Amino acid sequence: MITFEDVQAARDRIEKYIYRTPLDFSINFSNEKTKVYLKLECQQLLKAFKIRGAFSKLTSLSEEEKARGVITVSSGNHGIGVSYAANKRNKPE
């Protein structure tokens, strides 16, 4: 089970790699009882939230796992996120 602490740890690991996207109040989805905000992940560098998961996984790998490398079957947003994250993680910071 994923805990709140797990989510916080992932946030701490990836925050230097991603843009902190804003919340935008939605007039169309909100009403008198419920206020709805949209998370604008389209403002990420790769225009999708998949970059978060890619960085989260790559920043949590052990040294042994890193040595084996990573592979993705996706050629879509997830594949692009993994490729970008792997490239960024292999460069000196």
Buried (B, 14 or more C-beta within 10 A) or exposed (E): EEEEEEEEBBEEBBEEBBEEBEEEEEEEEEEEEEEEEBEEBEEBEBEBBBBBBBBBBBBEBEEEEEEEEBEBEEEEBBBBBBBBBBEBBEEEE
